[in-house]
Amino acid sequence: MSKVVQLGFWSAAVLLALGAPALAQESATALVTATGALGAGLVIIGAGFGIGRLAASAVESMARQPEVADNIQTAMIISAALIEGVTFFALIVCIIRGS
């Protein structure tokens, strides 16, 4: 199995294991808070992975064609800013829904 599938499996297993005691309580606010925190963590991991891949590809492209390095760098910065914008939006949604 790939590492991504294993990570997803273990994340789901932990969430299910921690969810049973939370749902046994009178109010299920602990589960909502835990899922908000889990969602925020997944957003950060995804954004870090995406920006890392973006930077690696851009540096490799600059090494292959140094004459267009300025254009590649500009496109990389714009793409990274868009990824960060979506990440901040997703974090705000996780924080609001988790509260």
N, C-alpha and C positions, 0 to 999 in steps of 0.2 A: 504494500500500500504506500501511496505517496505521503509525504510529511503533511501536506495540507489536509488530506483526508483523515489522517490520524489526529491532527490537531482539532479538526471539526468534531470527530467522534468523541474525543476526550472532553472537549468543551461542552458538548451536549450531555455527556454522562455526568459531569460535575454539576451542571445546571439542574438536571433532573434529581440528582442526589440531594442537592441543597434546597430544591423546591418543595419536597415533601414535608419537611418540618415547618416551613414557612406557611404552607397552605393549611396545616393542622391548627394554626393559631386562629384566633377570632378574626383578626384582620390580616389581609394578605399584603400589607404595605412593605414588609421585608422583602418579599419576592419581587415586587415592582422596583424597589430600590436596587436590588441585586441585578435585575435584568438591565436597568439603566446603566449601571456601572459596567456590566459585561458588554453592552452595546458600545459604550464610550471606549472601552479597551480595544474592541475589535475595529472601531473606526481609526484609532491611532495606529494600530498595527497595519491596517490596510493602507493608510496614507504613507506611513514610513516605507512600506514595501514598494508602493507605487512611485514615490519620489526617488527612492534608491535605484529602481530600475530605469527611471527616466534619466537620472544623472549618469548612470553607467553607460547607457546607450549614447547619450550626448557626448561623453568623453571619448568613447570609442569612435564615434563619427568624426569628431574633431581630429583625432589621431590619424584617421584614414584620409581626410581631406582638410588639411589645415587652412586652405584658402577660403573656405566657407565657415570658418569657426565662429565668426561674429554672428552670422545668421542662425547658426545652430544654437549658440548661447542665448540669443534673444528668444527663440522659440522655446527653449528649455525653461527660461525664467517665466515666460507667460504660462506655460503648461503647469509649472510648479505652483504658481499663484492660483490658478484655477483649482488644482487639487487641494490646496490649503483652504480655499474658500468653501469648497464642498465639505471638507473635513470640519471646519468650524460650524457650518450649518448643522451637520449631523451630530456634532457634540452638543450643541444647544438643544436640539430635539431630544437627545438622550437625557440631558440634565433636566429638562422640563418634564418629560414623561416619567423620569425616575423619582421626581420629588413628590 
